[in-house]
Amino acid sequence: MILDQISSPADVKALSREEMNTLCGELRKFLVDSVSRTGGHLASNLGAVELTVALHRIYDTARDRLVFDVGHQCYVHKALTGRRELFGVLRQLGGLAGFPRPEESCHDAFVAGHASNSVSVALGMARARTLLREDYAVAALLGDGALTGGLAYEGLNDAGASGEPLVVILNDNGMSIDPNVGGVATHLSRLRLRPGYYRFKKGYRTVLEHLPGGRTVYQFNHRLKKGVKRAIYPCSMFEDMGFTYMGPVNGHNVEQLCTVLAWAREMGGPVLVHVRTVKGKGYAPAERQPERSHGVAPFDPAVGPDLGRSIDFSYILGHELVEMAGKDRRLCAVTAAMAEGTGLQEFASAWPKRFFDVGIAEGHAVAMAAGMAKQGMIPVFAVYSTFLQRGFDMLLHDVALQGLHVVLAVDRAGLVGSDGPTHHGCQDVGYLTQIPGMTVLCPACFEELKAMLRAAIAMEGPVAIRYPRGGEGRRYPAWTGERTAVLRQGTDVTLVSYGTLTDEILAASALLEERGVAAEIIKLQCIAPLDASPVIESVRRTGRLVVLEDCNENGSVGQQLASALGQTGIAPKTLVLKNLKNAFAPQGTVAQLRRLLGLDAQSVAEAVWEAL
């Protein structure tokens, strides 16, 4: 096998044309076999095989900077840069990351877990190169989905006007940009791919500018050509931004890709290479349903990924919204390109006119929801916690400032597992609870989610309901609207948590009871506005407080409770805040991470025992 002989990009550069095509086939088989064992991102990587091989033929990624936009398409890149043997521990604790990680390899230029930022990052690198008078190439690889995010256009607008040598590769799998059609368009694209065309164009303009009346002749010809071109070849958006446009290019013809990328690198200015690919290419199950084969659990390669929908918090939210929308025509659902992940596909089918997928544009989604709320609708924006971060300004300025009734269904809150630090939802507690007028509810089971969603719809002002990835653990008594609940009486220590982490403190209390320690368990149903009075009264009796959270410490509920105790004049004999401190959590299963970070029942019990 050729793949067995590839230990670095230098080996890729030494291959013949036939060997490159063979390598691409072997890489696809490797991807399917590997991801079927560990789970991971499948369809996006299958579609980028030839493109990644071509990039490593043209660029030296140890020195040149290749910036991924949403790094889930980096698996082939990792396999070609000396990390193929590590795919057995892909996305596992201490194993190979599922996204680019610079500390993992010099070939990874930048962390990339979110979307639409690659052009901005690449432009920053290009400008640094120029200012420091260094010599390396810079390329940004983004998908057509990233073009639904406004940041992509901010980057393109600045990069096109910058004049910096920079190549932007648009990996277009047909989801967002319509293909150019017709023989004339194909002929023009071939002509425009050739650097000789641009050299002729530059020389032609220079000659005319030195002739009497030449500038007028050039401007007339330029306008005429531009008008004809736009009539038959509608790709002028990137050119109007200042880019040299090359394409469309067959993204599964590795030889053509190498030729075009080599030309683009030598252009000496901003270039956009438009590459057409098929998501899931070469593996029938992924090609049939590329959207649902995006991120998959381990599966049988002969059958394909299990695309059935599990019953989890996301599903419960979507199903409940469908029923509620039938009773209130003001209710609508919003997603930012994550209808499947957030459980809204059932809503989209049942109420298509009240379902809005805005693309990868969380800031826009929040602002649009504010506009809908201002005019009498009740928008529910279902969004992953880690992606809601991008809408923080709009939450403050457009929603909270006017007290608008926007409901945020904050999915994947807390530790999410194998996607790692770019996707853990460990920041929302800090930023949501500081927003004036915001209510933050924390269900710990499915029935609580249903009850809190109904309550949130009936409330006024902004409301967030944060819930974890996956299914429920312990089931709790029906929620009747209280902000806190004392689940167990005790005299020796007060244990406080919220959401599904409450399962851990209940388990910890059982372990402590075996040692003769009586723990009082307080479950917070609502962390903003925070009702600290039950905790204060409990600590007044027990003298000890332990607060368990899977968020960072700054701005945590534990800090807020400690402050409330201090303002009341109570100084507990023991105060333990168990959280992520000032760090990003690594990848791994949720159970592994809880143990590693001291957030599991055993760790809580040990901390209390040590304190006693």
N, C-alpha and C positions, 0 to 999 in steps of 0.2 A: 504493500500500500504506500502511495505517495505521502499520505498524511503522517504515517509513521516516521517519515524522513524529515518532517518539518519541525525544527526546534526553535526557529527564529525567523523574522521577516526576510533575512538574507537568503534563506532557503527558498522562499517564495519567489524572490527575484531571479533565481537561477533556473526556474522551470521553463520548459518549452510551452508553446501554445496548447498542444495536446495534453500535456501534463497539467496545465492549469485547469482545463475543463474536467479532467479526471479528478483533480483535487476538489473541485466544487461538488461533484457528486459524492465523494467520500465525506466531505464536511457535512452535507445534508444527512447522510446516514448517521454520522457521529452525533449530530444535534438531536435527532430523534431518539437514538439509543440512550444518550446521556440524560436528556430532559425527562425521558420516560421513567428513569430511575429516581431522580431527585425532585422532579417538578421544576417549574421555572417558566420563562418566557419563550414560547415556541414559534408561533407564526411570524413574528417580527424578525427573528433571526434567520429563519428559512428564506425569507424574502430578500435578505441583505448579503447572501453568501458571495455572489460574484462581485458585488460592489466592494465588499471588504477585501477580497483577494486583490482586486485591482488597486485599491488604495495602498495596500502594502507593496505592490509592485512599483508604485510611483513615489510614495513618501517613505521617509525614514522616521517612523513614529517615536524612536528613541530621542530624536532631536526635533524633527518637525512636530508641530502641534496639531493633533487631530481631536477636535472637540465634538463629542457626541451630544445630541439633543435628545433627552430621555435615553439613558444608557442601557435600557433593556435590550437594545439591538447590538450589544457589544460581545456576544458570546463567541462569534467567529474570530473577532479581533483578539480575544483572550487566548483562543486555541492556537492562533498563529504567532503569538508572542510568548511562547514558552510555558503556558499554563494549562495545556491540554490534559496533563496527568492529574490535575487538581479538580477536574469536573466531577469526580466521584463525591466531592464534598461541597458542591456548588450550593451557595445560599445556606450553608449549615454553620453552626457555631464554630468560629475559628477557621472556617473554610474559605473557599473562593467566593468573592462577592459577586452578586448578580448584576452589579452596575460598575462603571469605571471607578477605580480607587487608586489614586496616585501613589499612596504608600505601598500598594501591592506590586506595582511595576512602573518603570520609567516610561513605558509605552502608553500609560493612561495619563492623559494631559490634564483632566479636570473631572471632579465629581459631577455626575449627571443623573439625577433621579427625577427631576421635574421636567417641564417642557418649555420650549419657546425662547430659551436664554442663550442658545449656542452661538448665534451670530454676534450678540453683544459681547460674550466672553471672548470669542475668537478675535473680534475687532480690538478688544483691549490687549490681547496678546500681540497682535500685529503692530499696534502702536508702540507697545513696549519694545518690540524688536527694533523698530525704526529709531526710537529715541536712544536706545542703548547701542545702536549701530551693530547689531548682531545679524547673523545670516541663517535663517531657517524659514521654512514655509508654514503657513497656517491655513487650515481647512476646517470648516464647520459642516457637520452632517446632521441634517434635520429632516424629519418626515413631513408629509403634507398636512398631517394632523396638527403639527406644531404651528402651522400658519393660521390656525384658528385662534391663536393667542396673540394679544396685542403687542407683547414684548418682542415678538419676532419681527414685527413691522418697525418698531422703534430701532431695533438693531440693523435691519436692512436699510432703513432710511439713512442712518448715520454712516453705515459702512459703504453704501453706494456713493455717497458724497465725499468720502474720506480720501479716495485715491490710493488707499493702501493695497498692496498686493495681498489678496485674500480670496480664497475659493470657497463658495458656499455650495454644497451638494444637496439638492432637494430630492430626497428619496420619496417619490410619488407613487403610491400603490393604488391610485385611482379613486381614493376616498374623497378627495377634496377638489382636485384640479381636473377639469375636463381635458381629454387628449386633443391635440391638434390633429386635424384630419385633412385628407386630400393630397394629391401628388405635388402640387405647388408648394404646400407647407413643408412636405418632406424634402423637396429639392432645396428650398431656402434654408432649412435647418442644416442640411449637409454643407451648403455653401458657407453658412455663417459659422460652422465649426472650425473652419480652417484659419490659422493665424495669418496666412498670406492675404486673406481677405481684409483683415484689419490693417496690415502693413500697407496694402494698396490704398485703402480708405484714408489713412493718415497722410500718405504721400500725395494723394490727389488733392486733399484739402490744403496742404502746405503749398503746392504749386499754384493753385487758384488764388490763394491769399496774396501771392506776390505778383499777380497779373492785374492790370487795370480792369476794374469791374468784376474781378474774379470772385470777391466775397459775395456779391449779389448773385452771381451765377451759382455758386456753391449753395447758398441759402435756398434758392429756388429749387434746385435739384434735390436738396435734402428734404424740403417740405413735400415735394412730389413723391419721392421715394417713401417717405414716412407714411403718407396717406395711402399709397398703394399697399404698403406692407401691413398696415393696420387693418385694411379691408380683408386681406386674405390670411393674415398671420397674427392672430390676437395674443401676442405674448409680451406686449410692450410695458407691462407694469414694472418688471424688474429693471428694464432698460431706462425707464423714466426715473428710477431711483439712482441710476448711475452705474448699474452693473452691465457687463458684457454677458449676454445670454447665450448659452450653448445648450442645444437640445431640441426636442426630447431625444434621449439616448436609451437604447434597450438595456435595461438594468440587469439582464441575464445573459448578455454577450460580453464576456470578460475581456476579449481582445479589443472590442470597440470602446469599452469603458477605459481601458488602459490608455488608448490613443487620445481620447477626449480629455481625461484627467491630466495627461502629460501636457497637452496643449494649454489647458486652463492654468496649470501651474506656471507656465512660461509667459503668460500674458502680461504680467507686471502691473495689475490693477485689480479692482473688484470684479470677480467673475461668478456667475451663477450657472451651475451645471444641473440641468433638469433631467433626472433619471427616472424612467418608468419601471416599476417592479411589481411583482405579484406577491402579496402577503401570504405566507404559508407555502411558497413555491416548492414543488417536488414531493410533497407529502399530502396525499389526497384528503385525509380527514381535516387537515389544517387549511387546505385550499377551499374546501366546501364551506367551512365556518371559521374564517380567520379571526373574526371579532371574539368568538368564544374560545378560540384556541390561543388567545394572546398570552394569558398566564394560566398554567395548568398544574394540577397535582400529578404525582406519579401515575403512569398508565401503562397499558399493554400496547406496545408499538404495532402489533398486528391488528389491533382493533381501533386504536386512536384514543384521545383523551375522553374521559367521562364528562360530558357536557351537561349532565343533569343538574338542576338547581337544588342545593341543599337548603334546609330550613335553618336560617340564621337570623341575626338581628336585621340585616338589610332586607331579607325577604319579608319578615314580619312588618317592617315599616311600609314597604311598598304595597303589600296586600291590604294593610289597614287603611292606607291612603285611598285606595280604590273604593273601598266601601264608604269612607267619609266624603269623598268627592260626589258620590251619588246623592248625598243629603244636603250638600252645600255647594252651589254653583260658583261661589267665590274662590273655592279651593283650587289651586293649581300646583304643579310640580315642576321644578327646575333642576337640571343637572349640567355639569360641565364635562361633557364627553364621557360620562361614566354611568350610563343608564343601566347597563348590566351589573356593574359592580355595586351600585347603590340600591339595587332591587326595584328600579322604577320601570322595567320593561312591561310589567303587567299594567301599570298605570298608563304607559304610552299607548298600549293597545286599547284599553278601556276608554280613555279620555284623551284622544290625540290632539284635540284643539286646546286642551289645557295642560299639555305637556310641552316643555321647552328645553331642548338640548342646545346650549349656546356654544359648544366646542370648548377647547381648552382655554377658558377665559373666566376664571373665578371672580376677578374684580368686576368684570362686566355683569356676571350673573348676580352678584350682590346688589350692584347699582340698579340693574333692571328690576330685581325683586323690590327694591325700595320704591321705584316708580309705580309698580303694580300695586303695592300696599298703599301708597299715597292716594291712589284712585279707587280704592275699595276692595281690591282682591286680597286673598290670603295666600301668599306664595310660600311654598315649602321648598327650600333649597337643600337637596341631599348631596353632601360633599364629603370626601375624605378629610379628616382632620388636617393632615399634612398639606393638603392643597388649599384648604380654607385660609391658610396663612397669607396667601397672595391676595386675599380680599380684605385684609385688615383695615386699610385706609377707608374703604367704602363702608365697612361696618361702623366705623366711628362717624365719618362725615355724612354719609348718605342715609344710614339707618338710625343709629342711636341718637344723633343730634336732633332728629325730629320725632323720636320716639315711635318709629313706624313698626307696625306689626308684621315682621318677617320672621318666619320659623326656620331655623337652621337644624337640619338633621345631620349631626356631625358623626359620620361613620368612621370606622377604624380608629377610634379614640384609644389612646394608650399604646401599649406595645403590640405590634402587629406581626412580628415573627421574621420570616426569612428575607423579606425585602430590605430589612436593615434600617440604618439611621436616616436615610432619605425619606422613609415612609412611616416611621413610627409617629403616632399622633400624641406626642408628649409635650407639646407647647400650648395647646388650646386652653388648658386650665389657666395658665398664666395670663394669656391675652384676652380671653373671653370674660373672665371674672373682673377685669379692670375696666370694662366698658360700662359707662353709666347707664343705668336702666335695663341692663341685660339680665335675663333670668336664665340660669343654666341648670337643667334637670339631668339626673344620672340614673337611668334604669339599670337594674341588676339582673333582670330576667325578662322574658317576652311579654308577660302580662303587664309588668310595670311599664314597658315601652309603649304598649297600646294605651294604657291609662294616661301616661304622661303626654303622648301625642294628642289625645283628645283634649287634655287640659291645656296644652300649648296652643292649640287652634282657638280655644275659647278665651285665652288671655289677651292682654293689651301689651303693646311694646314688643321689642325684640326678644325672642326666646330661642335658646339652643338646647337640643337634646343630644347628649353625647353617649355613644354606646360602642362596644368593642367589635372587632372582627370576629366572625365565627358564631358559635351557638352559645346557649345559656348553660350555666352549671346548676347551682342550687336554685330552687324556686322559692319565692318569698310571698308573704301574705299580700293580699290585694292592697294596692296603694290608694289612699283616700285623700291625698292632697297635702299631707303633713310634710314639712321640710326635713325633719329628722325622725328617726325611729330608734328607740332603745330595744335592741333585740335580746339582750341578756343582762341581768343585774349582776353586779360584782362589787367587791370592796377593795381590791388590791391594785388594780390598774385599769385605766380607761383606754380601750382600743377603738380607734375611729378610722373609717374608710368609706368609700362610696363606689357605686357601680359593681362590676363582678369581682373586684378585689375584696369586697365584703366576704366572699367565700373564704378567702385566706385568713382573715382575722377570726372568723368563726371556727375554722379548723385549728388556728393557733390557740384559741381559748380552750378547746378540748384538750390539746396537748398540755396546756398550763394546768388545767384542772386535775390531770393525772399527777401533777406535782404539788397539788394542794393550793394552787393560785386561782383566786376568783377574779376573773376579768369581766368588766362591764363593756358590752359591745354597743357602739352607737353607729348607726348607718345613716349617712347623709343622703337624703333624696334630692336636695337642692343645694348647690354650692355657691349660687349667686341669685338673689342676695343671701348671704350666709347667716343662718341663725346659730350663733355660738352659745346661746344660753344653756341648752342641755349639756353641752360639753363642759362648760364652766362649772355647772352644778355637780357634774359627775367627778371632775378633777378635784373639786373642793372636798369631796368625800374620799376619793382614792389616793390623791396626792401624786399620781403618776399618769402621764399621757404618752401614747404611741399613736402616730398618724401614718397610715399606709397609703401611698399614691404612686402610680406609674407615670409621673411627670417630673419635670425639673423642679428644683427646690425654690428658686426665685419666683415669687408670685404664687407659690403653692397654697393649697388650703391649710396645710400644716403651719406655714408661716402666719397665715391670717388668724388661725386659732391661737397660736403662741402670742401674737400681738393682742388679741382680745383678752387673754388671760393676764397679760402684763398690765393692760389698761384697767383691769378690774382689781389689780393688786394681788393676784394669786401667783405664787412662784412654786410650781410643782417640784417635788423632790427629784423627779425624773421626767425629762422631755426628750423623746426620740422621734425624729422625723425621718421616716424611711421612704426614700424616693430616689430619683436618678442623680441627685446632687447637681453639680454643674458639668454634666457630661452628656454626650450622645450615646445611646444604647447601641450595641452591635447587632448583627444578625443572629438568628437562632430561633428555635421554637419559643413560643411564649412561656412554656413551663421552664425551659432551660434558662431563659433570660430572667425570669422571676427569681429563680434560685441563685443565679450569678449575681444579681443586683440586690439580693437580700429582701425580696418582696414576696417570698412564699411563706406559707404557714410555719414551717420549721424555723426559718430565719427570724420571723417575728417572735416566736416563742422563745428562741435562744436569746434574743435581745432583751426581752422582758426578764427572763431568768437572770441574766447577767446584771441587769439594773437592780433587781431585788437582792 
